[in-house]
Amino acid sequence: MTDLSPNTQNPDNTVDDNTTQELLRKLRQKQGNWIEWGLAIAQLQKVGYSPQMIFEATGFEPIQQNQVIVGAQVYNSLEKAGASEAVRSYYSTRGSDVLYELRLLTHEERAAAAELTFQHKLDLDDAREVAKAIKDFSRLRTLPEGFENYPGDAVAYQCLKLARQNSDLQERSRLIGKGLRYAHTQTARQQIERLLTDFTVVPKRPAPILPFYRLESEEELPRLVPVVGELPLTLQDLQAVPIVEAIEPFRMVKFAGEQAWVPIPGWQVILSAQDPVGILCNSEDLPNQTQTTPGRVLVVLDRAQRQWDANSYFVVDNSGQLDFQWFETTPEVALLGRIIVILRPKKILDEEFTKESWQIDE
């Protein structure tokens, strides 16, 4: 691997080359712990290194880079939220994947969830279930009877709900046992123990299918071009237009300041939206994702559509963070917009090949 130079077009590149090369060397030689790796990668990306450049120079794959960056952010929030020394010591040398799953929780919820995952030595799949249970539990306006505001009770309540919806006795017994294992309070245990004699099944309404689309043709990937103005114009008018650089995989365009634009094909669902906005995220951040291939997606929502609909997914405020949810019944939280499209990037097998016009024409 060779040393790389930072992106010279990045105006925020204020770190000298010696510092960046030292960061690359430490990453290449795996010096320090995973938290230091996350901080180093975040610093390199901030000064202009793309995930692909960092991968080529250090061997850290882009998906691993994102995991340790976010995991390090979660770890740093644990101390601020009062996590115990035992938890912080344990996760200082392992568990970036587990902490990554806690990213959408509040700082206080992260600390409590980290204590629970540490206590039960959970892996990333179990941690994902714990985080989801805590998120769902936090949205309840009033706590269910017998359950208190503890992560263990949140998981136990999730198990209780799933057990009541399941008619398979073996799966029902597994969920009851899991709920009893996680229940923090005695009253929560009593609520779950009632299912040992109450075999009533509460039917679960199936969740609707998420509105996934995929870009398939080059015509569906329009290019945004800045407009200078209307004649007559001066040279200064022409020079005042900033250089536009598309950010893959959705060709998002970002100008000076915090404004950014992204091109969306003119599908009817987009044209009929009154106030569409886009949110970039990973597919695993979406609800009910058990079979979807992981990857970056663009979620388009219409902020004008705030009326609950059982066949739609919505964006809500979850303790100060935007969250995507489906509600089986009328929710008690404010709806911020309905998801109308979830866009996957176009699959390009050979990007350099498609840039040759004579090859495209063939």
C-alpha positions as CSV (number, residue, x, y, z in Angstrom):
1,M,0.0,0.0,0.0
2,T,1.2,3.5,-0.8
3,D,0.8,6.7,1.1
4,L,-1.9,8.9,-0.3
5,S,-2.3,12.7,-0.5
6,P,-5.6,14.2,0.7
7,N,-8.1,15.7,-1.7
8,T,-6.6,19.1,-2.6
9,Q,-10.0,20.4,-3.7
10,N,-11.3,20.1,-0.1
11,P,-11.3,23.6,1.4
12,D,-11.5,22.2,4.9
13,N,-8.2,20.4,4.6
14,T,-6.3,22.1,7.4
15,V,-4.3,19.1,8.8
16,D,-0.7,18.9,7.6
17,D,0.4,16.0,5.4
18,N,2.7,14.6,8.1
19,T,-0.3,14.2,10.5
20,T,-2.4,12.5,7.9
21,Q,0.4,10.1,6.9
22,E,0.9,9.3,10.6
23,L,-2.8,8.5,11.0
24,L,-2.7,6.3,7.9
25,R,0.4,4.5,9.3
26,K,-1.2,3.8,12.6
27,L,-4.3,2.4,10.9
28,R,-2.2,0.3,8.5
29,Q,-0.3,-1.2,11.5
30,K,-3.5,-1.5,13.6
31,Q,-1.9,0.5,16.4
32,G,-4.1,1.5,19.4
33,N,-7.7,0.2,20.0
34,W,-10.7,0.3,17.8
35,I,-11.9,3.6,19.3
36,E,-8.7,5.3,18.2
37,W,-9.1,3.8,14.8
38,G,-12.6,5.3,14.5
39,L,-11.4,8.7,15.6
40,A,-8.5,8.5,13.1
41,I,-10.7,7.5,10.2
42,A,-13.2,10.2,11.0
43,Q,-10.4,12.8,11.0
44,L,-9.1,11.5,7.6
45,Q,-12.5,11.7,6.1
46,K,-13.1,15.2,7.4
47,V,-10.0,16.5,5.7
48,G,-10.8,14.9,2.3
49,Y,-9.9,11.2,2.2
50,S,-12.7,9.1,0.8
51,P,-13.6,5.7,2.3
52,Q,-12.1,4.1,-0.8
53,M,-8.8,6.0,-0.4
54,I,-8.6,5.0,3.2
55,F,-9.3,1.3,2.3
56,E,-6.5,1.2,-0.3
57,A,-4.0,2.8,2.2
58,T,-4.9,0.9,5.3
59,G,-7.0,-2.2,4.5
60,F,-10.1,-0.9,6.5
61,E,-13.1,-1.7,4.3
62,P,-15.7,1.2,4.0
63,I,-18.3,-0.7,6.0
64,Q,-15.8,-1.3,8.8
65,Q,-14.8,2.3,8.7
66,N,-18.4,3.4,9.3
67,Q,-18.8,0.8,12.1
68,V,-15.8,2.0,14.1
69,I,-16.6,5.7,13.5
70,V,-20.1,5.4,14.7
71,G,-19.1,2.9,17.4
72,A,-16.5,5.3,18.8
73,Q,-19.1,8.1,18.9
74,V,-21.4,5.8,20.9
75,Y,-18.6,4.8,23.2
76,N,-17.7,8.4,23.9
77,S,-21.3,9.1,24.9
78,L,-21.3,6.3,27.4
79,E,-19.0,8.1,29.9
80,K,-21.0,11.3,29.6
81,A,-24.2,9.4,30.3
82,G,-22.7,7.7,33.4
83,A,-22.0,4.1,32.2
84,S,-20.0,2.1,34.7
85,E,-16.2,1.7,34.5
86,A,-16.7,-2.0,33.9
87,V,-18.8,-1.4,30.8
88,R,-16.4,1.2,29.4
89,S,-13.4,-1.0,30.1
90,Y,-15.1,-4.0,28.4
91,Y,-16.0,-2.1,25.3
92,S,-12.7,-0.3,25.0
93,T,-11.1,-3.4,23.5
94,R,-14.1,-5.0,21.7
95,G,-17.7,-4.7,20.7
96,S,-17.7,-1.9,18.1
97,D,-20.4,-3.8,16.2
98,V,-22.5,-4.1,19.3
99,L,-22.2,-0.3,20.2
100,Y,-22.9,0.5,16.5
101,E,-26.4,-1.0,17.0
102,L,-27.1,1.4,19.8
103,R,-26.5,4.5,17.6
104,L,-30.1,5.6,17.3
105,L,-30.7,5.7,21.1
106,T,-30.3,8.7,23.3
107,H,-27.2,9.0,25.4
108,E,-28.9,7.8,28.5
109,E,-30.5,4.9,26.6
110,R,-27.2,4.0,25.1
111,A,-25.6,3.8,28.6
112,A,-28.4,1.7,30.0
113,A,-28.4,-0.6,26.9
114,A,-24.6,-1.0,27.0
115,E,-25.0,-2.1,30.7
116,L,-27.5,-4.7,29.6
117,T,-25.5,-6.0,26.6
118,F,-22.4,-6.2,28.9
119,Q,-24.3,-8.1,31.6
120,H,-25.6,-10.7,29.1
121,K,-22.6,-10.6,26.8
122,L,-24.8,-10.0,23.7
123,D,-23.7,-10.2,20.1
124,L,-24.7,-7.6,17.5
125,D,-27.9,-9.4,16.5
126,D,-29.1,-9.5,20.1
127,A,-28.0,-5.9,20.6
128,R,-30.0,-4.9,17.5
129,E,-33.1,-6.4,19.1
130,V,-32.4,-4.7,22.4
131,A,-32.0,-1.3,20.7
132,K,-35.3,-1.8,18.8
133,A,-37.1,-2.8,22.0
134,I,-35.9,0.2,23.9
135,K,-36.8,2.6,21.0
136,D,-40.3,1.1,20.8
137,F,-40.7,1.2,24.6
138,S,-39.6,4.9,24.7
139,R,-42.5,5.9,22.4
140,L,-45.2,4.7,24.7
141,R,-46.9,7.6,26.3
142,T,-47.7,5.5,29.4
143,L,-45.8,2.5,30.6
144,P,-47.6,-0.8,30.3
145,E,-48.9,-2.3,33.5
146,G,-46.2,-3.9,35.5
147,F,-43.3,-2.6,33.5
148,E,-40.8,0.1,34.5
149,N,-38.5,2.3,32.5
150,Y,-35.5,-0.2,32.4
151,P,-33.9,-1.7,29.3
152,G,-34.5,-5.2,30.7
153,D,-38.2,-4.4,31.1
154,A,-38.3,-2.9,27.6
155,V,-37.0,-6.2,26.1
156,A,-39.3,-8.2,28.3
157,Y,-42.3,-6.2,27.1
158,Q,-41.3,-6.8,23.5
159,C,-41.1,-10.6,24.2
160,L,-44.5,-10.5,25.9
161,K,-46.1,-8.8,22.8
162,L,-44.5,-11.3,20.4
163,A,-45.4,-14.2,22.6
164,R,-49.1,-13.2,22.7
165,Q,-49.1,-12.9,18.9
166,N,-47.6,-16.3,18.4
167,S,-49.7,-19.5,18.3
168,D,-46.7,-21.8,18.0
169,L,-46.2,-23.2,21.5
170,Q,-42.5,-23.8,21.1
171,E,-41.8,-20.3,19.8
172,R,-44.2,-18.9,22.4
173,S,-42.3,-20.7,25.2
174,R,-38.9,-19.5,23.8
175,L,-40.2,-15.9,24.0
176,I,-41.6,-16.3,27.5
177,G,-38.2,-17.7,28.6
178,K,-36.4,-14.8,27.0
179,G,-38.7,-12.3,28.6
180,L,-38.2,-13.8,32.0
181,R,-34.4,-13.7,31.5
182,Y,-34.4,-10.0,30.7
183,A,-37.1,-8.7,33.0
184,H,-35.6,-6.2,35.4
185,T,-38.6,-5.8,37.8
186,Q,-40.6,-8.5,39.6
187,T,-43.8,-7.0,38.4
188,A,-42.6,-7.4,34.8
189,R,-41.8,-11.0,35.4
190,Q,-45.3,-11.5,36.8
191,Q,-46.9,-10.1,33.7
192,I,-44.9,-12.5,31.5
193,E,-45.6,-15.5,33.8
194,R,-49.3,-15.0,33.2
195,L,-48.8,-16.2,29.6
196,L,-47.9,-19.7,31.1
197,T,-51.6,-20.2,31.8
198,D,-53.2,-17.7,29.3
199,F,-52.9,-19.1,25.8
200,T,-54.9,-16.3,24.1
201,V,-53.4,-15.3,20.7
202,V,-53.7,-11.7,19.7
203,P,-53.4,-11.5,15.9
204,K,-50.7,-9.3,14.6
205,R,-51.5,-7.0,11.7
206,P,-48.8,-7.6,9.0
207,A,-46.6,-4.6,8.3
208,P,-46.9,-3.1,4.8
209,I,-44.1,-3.5,2.3
210,L,-41.5,-0.7,2.2
211,P,-41.6,1.3,-1.1
212,F,-38.3,0.2,-2.5
213,Y,-37.2,1.3,-6.0
214,R,-33.9,0.9,-7.9
215,L,-32.4,3.1,-10.5
216,E,-32.0,0.9,-13.6
217,S,-31.0,3.1,-16.6
218,E,-28.7,6.1,-17.2
219,E,-31.7,8.2,-18.1
220,E,-33.0,7.8,-14.6
221,L,-29.9,9.4,-13.2
222,P,-30.3,13.1,-14.2
223,R,-27.5,15.5,-13.6
224,L,-28.0,18.8,-11.7
225,V,-26.6,21.8,-13.5
226,P,-26.4,25.3,-11.7
227,V,-28.1,28.2,-13.5
228,V,-26.1,31.4,-14.0
229,G,-29.1,33.5,-14.6
230,E,-30.8,35.3,-17.6
231,L,-29.1,37.4,-20.1
232,P,-27.6,40.0,-20.1
233,L,-24.9,38.6,-17.7
234,T,-21.4,39.6,-16.8
235,L,-18.2,37.6,-16.4
236,Q,-18.5,38.0,-12.7
237,D,-21.9,36.4,-12.9
238,L,-20.4,33.4,-14.6
239,Q,-17.5,33.1,-12.2
240,A,-19.8,33.4,-9.2
241,V,-21.3,30.0,-9.9
242,P,-19.6,27.3,-7.8
243,I,-18.1,24.1,-9.2
244,V,-20.6,21.3,-8.8
245,E,-19.3,17.9,-7.8
246,A,-21.8,15.0,-7.6
247,I,-21.6,12.8,-4.6
248,E,-22.2,9.1,-5.4
249,P,-24.2,6.8,-5.3
250,F,-27.2,9.2,-5.8
251,R,-25.4,12.1,-7.4
252,M,-26.2,14.4,-4.6
253,V,-25.0,17.9,-5.1
254,K,-23.7,20.1,-2.3
255,F,-22.9,23.8,-2.5
256,A,-21.3,26.2,-0.1
257,G,-23.1,26.2,3.2
258,E,-25.5,23.5,4.4
259,Q,-27.7,23.2,1.3
260,A,-27.6,20.1,-0.8
261,W,-29.7,18.7,-3.7
262,V,-30.2,15.3,-5.1
263,P,-31.7,14.3,-8.5
264,I,-34.8,12.1,-8.4
265,P,-36.5,10.6,-11.5
266,G,-39.8,12.2,-12.3
267,W,-42.0,9.3,-11.1
268,Q,-45.6,10.1,-10.4
269,V,-45.2,9.5,-6.7
270,I,-42.5,12.2,-6.7
271,L,-44.3,14.7,-8.8
272,S,-47.5,14.4,-6.7
273,A,-45.6,15.0,-3.4
274,Q,-46.3,18.5,-1.9
275,D,-43.1,18.9,0.2
276,P,-40.6,16.1,-0.6
277,V,-37.3,15.9,1.2
278,G,-34.6,13.2,1.2
279,I,-32.7,11.5,4.0
280,L,-29.6,9.4,3.4
281,C,-29.2,6.3,5.6
282,N,-28.3,2.6,5.7
283,S,-30.9,0.0,4.9
284,E,-30.5,-1.6,8.3
285,D,-31.8,1.7,9.9
286,L,-35.2,1.0,8.3
287,P,-37.9,-0.9,10.3
288,N,-38.7,-4.5,9.6
289,Q,-35.5,-5.2,7.7
290,T,-34.9,-9.0,7.9
291,Q,-34.2,-10.0,4.3
292,T,-33.0,-6.7,2.7
293,T,-29.5,-6.6,1.4
294,P,-27.6,-4.0,3.5
295,G,-26.5,-0.8,1.7
296,R,-26.9,2.9,1.4
297,V,-30.4,4.1,0.5
298,L,-32.1,7.4,0.0
299,V,-35.4,7.8,1.9
300,V,-37.8,10.3,0.3
301,L,-40.7,11.6,2.5
302,D,-43.5,14.0,2.0
303,R,-43.6,16.4,4.9
304,A,-47.1,17.5,3.9
305,Q,-48.5,14.0,4.5
306,R,-48.9,13.7,8.3
307,Q,-52.2,11.9,8.5
308,W,-51.8,8.3,9.9
309,D,-52.3,5.5,7.5
310,A,-51.9,1.8,8.5
311,N,-50.4,1.0,5.1
312,S,-47.6,3.6,5.3
313,Y,-44.3,4.3,7.1
314,F,-43.7,7.6,8.8
315,V,-40.9,9.7,10.2
316,V,-41.1,10.7,13.8
317,D,-39.0,12.4,16.5
318,N,-37.5,9.8,18.8
319,S,-35.9,11.7,21.7
320,G,-34.5,14.4,19.4
321,Q,-33.5,12.0,16.5
322,L,-35.4,11.3,13.3
323,D,-36.7,7.7,13.2
324,F,-38.7,5.7,10.6
325,Q,-41.6,3.7,12.0
326,W,-44.8,1.9,11.0
327,F,-47.8,2.1,13.4
328,E,-50.4,-0.6,13.5
329,T,-52.9,1.8,15.2
330,T,-53.2,5.6,15.5
331,P,-49.9,6.7,17.2
332,E,-49.6,9.0,20.1
333,V,-46.6,10.7,18.7
334,A,-46.5,13.5,16.1
335,L,-46.0,12.3,12.5
336,L,-43.4,14.4,10.6
337,G,-44.0,13.0,7.1
338,R,-44.9,9.9,5.2
339,I,-42.2,7.8,3.4
340,I,-43.1,7.7,-0.3
341,V,-40.0,6.2,-1.9
342,I,-36.9,4.4,-0.7
343,L,-34.3,4.6,-3.4
344,R,-31.4,2.1,-4.0
345,P,-28.4,3.3,-6.1
346,K,-28.1,1.9,-9.6
347,K,-25.8,-1.1,-9.8
348,I,-22.8,-0.3,-12.0
349,L,-20.5,-3.3,-12.6
350,D,-17.8,-1.3,-14.3
351,E,-18.0,2.5,-13.8
352,E,-15.1,3.3,-16.0
353,F,-16.6,1.2,-18.8
354,T,-19.8,3.3,-18.8
355,K,-17.9,6.6,-19.1
356,E,-16.8,5.6,-22.7
357,S,-19.5,6.9,-25.0
358,W,-18.6,4.6,-27.9
359,Q,-19.0,1.6,-25.5
360,I,-22.3,2.8,-24.3
361,D,-23.5,3.2,-27.9
362,E,-22.8,-0.4,-28.5
